[in-house]
Amino acid sequence: MKNVGLKLLIVAVSIGSLGFTGCQYHSKKNETYYLVSNNLKLPYWKVLNEGFQKAAAEYDVTARLVGPDNFDPQAELDSFTRAVNSRPSGILISVADANLMRPEINSAIEAGIPVITVDSDAPTSNRLYFIGTNNLSAGHLGGERLVQKLNGKGNVVFYTIKGQPNLEERLKGYKDMLADHPGIKIVDVFDTKGDPAASFDQTEQYAAKSGADKIDAFVCLESSAGKSIAEVLKRKGVTDRAVIAMDVDSDTLNLIKDGSIEATISQKPYTMGYVGLKALDEIHHYLPKPFHNNYSVDSFSPYPVFIDTGTAIVDKVNVDIYAGSAAAVENK
């Protein structure tokens, strides 16, 4: 009986040891996930990376943010290529130029590296799926507010970054809402190239227009232009124009508080980063065999096409709700 008891004890200890080993599901040394983007100097990316790093800490894996500080699609491509060459466990990427990035994303998938797009999609590539804002809906949300503010009549200019897929979808959303309001005219769609100084200089030209050419509303499809527009109008003492911004960094929220910006469209970048890393990790550990390149058109795909992280209008009514959390992340 003693021998039987001893054998049972050995088996129990062995099972316990196996269970403990099984808990070592993740590895900081052997699992590295990349977040690739551009214009990394913007507060938006600090927030998104905060979510990315939070999920990495929970899973005890390595997470790295790479890409240029300014808007530079080629530099982003180079960062993505270096990430692929390091054979990571997965890559999350916000795509600046879908046509430029498509072949490299396809090559990564063919090499067995999971790639998910975040914030800005490359829908014609073989990326597994997209996590981020429904940008068409974001444009509809902003367009509805614009129509209300202008009471159906006025001249509007948009600020964008040419060729960036998410911004093109937002512009389409605005145009959808303006289609039934012929009294609202789109005068110009200005390509900022991600440069706040260019937005500032262009706003000075727009603000000088008067009479029938007067610009009644300034709409930002990207996050950096709103602050530049508001600064120009404040310096000139102009208070009869509407500014609709994008995103909820502290500076933008403060400009809503003082009335310089009418409203902004809130996204959830923290959620994008957090959900994105966890999604990549799940795919890495349960990679389909064989891993193929057409999940987006596969009716039996294990992956969705799109995960919508949500949007909201932020104005004076609810700005304080957003201000505290934005400052907390930006001041880290």
C-alpha positions in Angstrom: 0.0 0.0 0.0 2.9 2.3 0.8 4.3 1.7 -2.7 0.9 2.5 -4.2 0.6 5.7 -2.2 4.1 6.7 -3.3 3.3 6.1 -6.9 0.1 8.2 -6.7 2.1 11.0 -5.1 4.7 10.9 -7.9 2.0 11.0 -10.5 0.2 13.9 -8.8 3.5 15.9 -8.6 4.2 15.1 -12.2 0.8 16.3 -13.3 1.2 19.4 -11.2 4.6 20.0 -12.8 3.1 19.6 -16.3 0.3 22.0 -15.4 2.8 24.6 -14.3 4.8 24.2 -17.4 1.6 24.6 -19.4 1.1 28.0 -17.7 4.2 29.2 -19.4 2.0 29.9 -22.4 3.8 33.2 -23.2 7.4 34.2 -23.5 8.8 37.7 -23.2 12.0 36.4 -24.8 10.5 34.4 -27.7 7.3 36.4 -28.4 7.6 39.9 -30.0 4.7 41.9 -31.4 5.2 45.0 -33.5 3.0 48.1 -33.8 4.0 49.9 -37.0 2.8 53.4 -38.0 3.9 56.9 -38.9 3.5 60.4 -37.5 4.4 58.9 -34.1 4.9 62.3 -32.6 1.2 62.7 -32.4 -0.4 62.1 -29.0 -2.8 59.7 -30.7 0.0 57.1 -31.1 1.1 57.4 -27.5 -2.4 56.4 -26.5 -2.7 53.5 -28.9 0.7 52.2 -27.9 -0.4 52.5 -24.2 -3.1 49.9 -25.0 -0.7 47.8 -27.0 1.9 47.8 -24.1 -0.8 47.1 -21.5 -1.9 43.9 -23.2 1.7 42.9 -23.7 2.4 43.3 -19.9 -0.7 41.2 -19.1 0.5 38.4 -21.4 4.2 38.9 -20.5 5.3 39.3 -24.1 7.4 41.9 -25.8 5.7 44.8 -27.7 7.6 47.3 -29.9 6.4 50.5 -31.5 8.3 51.4 -34.7 7.9 53.9 -37.6 8.8 57.5 -38.4 7.9 60.5 -36.3 6.5 62.4 -39.3 4.1 61.3 -42.1 6.4 59.3 -44.3 4.8 56.2 -46.0 8.2 55.0 -47.4 9.8 55.1 -44.0 6.8 53.2 -42.6 7.3 50.6 -45.3 11.0 50.3 -44.3 10.0 49.9 -40.6 7.5 47.2 -41.6 10.1 45.3 -43.7 12.6 45.3 -40.8 9.9 44.0 -38.5 9.0 41.2 -40.9 12.7 40.3 -41.2 13.0 39.8 -37.5 10.4 37.0 -37.7 8.0 38.4 -35.1 5.0 36.7 -33.6 2.7 39.2 -35.2 2.4 42.8 -36.6 -0.3 45.4 -36.1 0.0 48.2 -38.7 -1.8 51.5 -39.4 -1.4 51.9 -43.2 -0.4 55.3 -44.6 -0.4 54.2 -48.3 -2.4 51.1 -49.0 -1.0 50.6 -52.5 2.6 50.9 -51.3 2.1 48.6 -48.4 0.0 45.9 -50.1 2.9 43.7 -51.5 4.8 43.8 -48.2 1.7 42.8 -46.2 1.0 40.0 -48.6 4.6 38.8 -48.4 4.4 38.7 -44.6 1.2 36.6 -44.6 2.8 34.2 -47.1 5.8 33.9 -44.7 3.3 32.9 -41.9 3.4 36.1 -40.0 0.0 37.3 -38.8 -0.7 40.9 -39.9 -3.7 42.9 -38.7 -4.4 46.5 -39.8 -5.4 49.0 -37.1 -6.7 52.6 -37.4 -6.1 52.7 -41.2 -6.8 49.7 -43.4 -5.4 48.1 -46.5 -8.6 46.2 -47.6 -7.2 44.9 -50.9 -4.2 43.3 -49.2 -4.2 39.9 -47.5 -4.1 41.3 -44.0 -6.2 39.1 -41.7 -8.6 41.8 -40.7 -9.1 45.4 -39.5 -9.5 46.7 -36.0 -10.5 50.4 -35.6 -13.0 53.1 -36.3 -15.8 52.7 -38.8 -14.5 55.7 -40.7 -17.5 56.1 -42.9 -19.7 56.3 -39.8 -17.3 58.8 -38.3 -17.8 61.0 -41.3 -21.6 60.6 -41.0 -21.4 61.6 -37.4 -19.3 64.7 -38.1 -21.4 65.6 -41.2 -24.6 65.6 -39.2 -23.1 68.0 -36.7 -21.8 70.2 -39.6 -25.2 70.4 -41.2 -26.7 71.4 -37.8 -24.1 74.1 -37.1 -24.3 75.7 -40.6 -28.1 75.4 -40.7 -27.8 73.9 -44.1 -25.8 76.7 -45.8 -22.2 77.7 -46.1 -18.7 77.2 -47.5 -16.6 74.3 -46.0 -12.9 73.3 -46.3 -11.6 69.9 -45.3 -8.1 69.1 -44.1 -6.8 65.6 -44.9 -3.7 63.5 -45.8 -4.0 62.4 -49.4 -4.0 58.7 -50.1 -4.6 57.6 -46.5 -7.5 55.1 -46.6 -9.2 56.0 -43.3 -9.3 59.7 -44.1 -10.8 59.0 -47.5 -13.6 57.0 -45.9 -14.2 59.9 -43.4 -14.5 62.4 -46.3 -16.9 60.1 -48.1 -19.0 60.0 -44.9 -19.2 63.8 -44.8 -20.0 64.0 -48.4 -22.9 61.5 -47.9 -24.4 63.7 -45.3 -23.9 66.9 -47.4 -25.5 65.3 -50.5 -29.0 66.4 -49.4 -27.9 69.9 -48.5 -26.9 71.7 -51.7 -26.6 75.0 -49.8 -23.4 73.7 -48.2 -20.5 73.8 -50.6 -17.1 72.1 -50.3 -14.7 74.7 -51.4 -11.4 72.8 -51.0 -9.9 69.6 -49.6 -6.4 70.5 -48.5 -3.6 68.0 -48.2 -1.7 68.8 -45.0 0.8 66.0 -45.5 0.6 65.6 -41.8 2.3 68.9 -41.2 0.6 71.3 -38.6 2.6 74.2 -40.0 1.1 73.7 -43.5 -2.4 73.6 -41.9 -1.6 76.9 -40.1 -0.4 78.7 -43.2 -3.4 77.4 -45.3 -5.9 78.5 -42.6 -4.5 82.0 -42.7 -5.4 82.1 -46.4 -8.9 80.6 -45.9 -9.6 83.0 -43.0 -8.9 86.0 -45.1 -11.7 85.2 -47.6 -14.9 87.3 -47.2 -18.2 87.9 -48.9 -19.5 85.0 -51.0 -16.0 83.3 -50.6 -16.0 83.4 -46.8 -15.2 80.0 -45.3 -17.8 79.2 -42.7 -16.5 75.9 -41.5 -13.2 74.0 -41.2 -13.3 70.3 -40.9 -10.4 68.1 -39.9 -10.2 64.5 -41.1 -6.9 64.0 -39.2 -5.9 64.9 -35.7 -3.1 67.5 -36.1 -5.0 70.2 -38.1 -7.6 71.2 -35.6 -5.2 72.9 -33.2 -3.5 74.9 -36.0 -6.9 76.1 -37.3 -8.1 77.1 -33.9 -4.8 79.0 -33.2 -5.1 81.0 -36.5 -8.8 82.0 -35.8 -8.0 83.0 -32.2 -5.1 85.2 -33.3 -7.3 86.9 -35.8 -10.2 87.3 -33.4 -12.5 85.3 -35.7 -15.4 83.8 -33.7 -18.1 83.2 -36.4 -16.6 80.1 -38.0 -17.2 76.4 -37.0 -14.3 74.1 -36.5 -14.8 70.3 -36.3 -11.7 68.4 -35.2 -10.6 64.8 -35.0 -9.5 62.9 -31.9 -9.4 63.7 -28.2 -5.9 64.8 -27.2 -5.7 67.3 -24.3 -5.0 70.4 -26.5 -8.0 69.7 -28.7 -10.2 69.2 -25.6 -9.1 72.4 -24.0 -9.9 74.3 -27.3 -13.4 72.8 -27.1 -13.7 74.1 -23.5 -12.8 77.7 -24.5 -15.1 77.6 -27.6 -12.4 77.6 -30.2 -13.4 74.2 -31.5 -17.1 73.3 -31.9 -16.7 69.6 -31.6 -14.3 66.7 -32.3 -14.9 63.1 -33.3 -13.6 60.7 -30.6 -12.0 57.4 -31.6 -10.7 54.7 -29.2 -7.0 54.2 -30.0 -6.2 52.6 -26.6 -8.8 49.9 -27.3 -7.3 49.4 -30.8 -3.9 48.7 -29.4 -5.1 46.6 -26.5 -7.5 44.4 -28.6 -4.9 44.3 -31.4 -2.1 42.7 -29.4 -4.5 40.2 -27.8 -5.8 39.3 -31.3 -2.3 38.7 -32.7 -1.4 36.6 -29.7 -4.4 34.4 -30.1 -3.6 33.9 -33.8 0.1 33.2 -33.1 -0.7 30.5 -30.6 -3.5 28.9 -32.7 -2.2 29.5 -36.2 -4.3 27.6 -38.8 -2.5 24.9 -40.6 -2.1 25.5 -43.4 -2.1 29.3 -43.0 -3.3 30.8 -46.2 -3.9 34.2 -47.7 -7.6 34.6 -48.5 -9.4 34.7 -45.1 -11.2 37.9 -46.1 -13.2 36.0 -48.8 -13.4 32.7 -46.9 -16.9 31.9 -45.7 -15.4 29.6 -43.1 -12.7 31.9 -42.0 -11.8 31.9 -38.2 -11.4 35.7 -38.4 -13.8 38.6 -38.8 -13.4 41.2 -41.5 -13.7 44.2 -39.1 -13.8 45.0 -35.4 -15.4 48.4 -34.8 -13.9 50.1 -31.7 -16.5 52.9 -31.7 -16.8 56.7 -32.2 -18.5 59.6 -30.4 -19.1 63.4 -30.8 -17.3 65.4 -28.1 -18.4 69.0 -27.4 -18.8 71.3 -24.4 -21.6 69.1 -23.0 -19.3 66.0 -22.4 -15.8 67.2 -22.8 -14.9 66.9 -19.2 -15.6 63.1 -19.3 -12.8 62.8 -21.9 -10.3 65.3 -20.5 -9.2 63.5 -17.4 -8.4 60.2 -19.2 -6.6 62.0 -22.1 -4.3 63.9 -19.7 -3.6 60.8 -17.6 -2.2 58.9 -20.6 -0.4 61.8 -22.2 1.4 62.8 -19.0 2.9 59.3 -18.5 
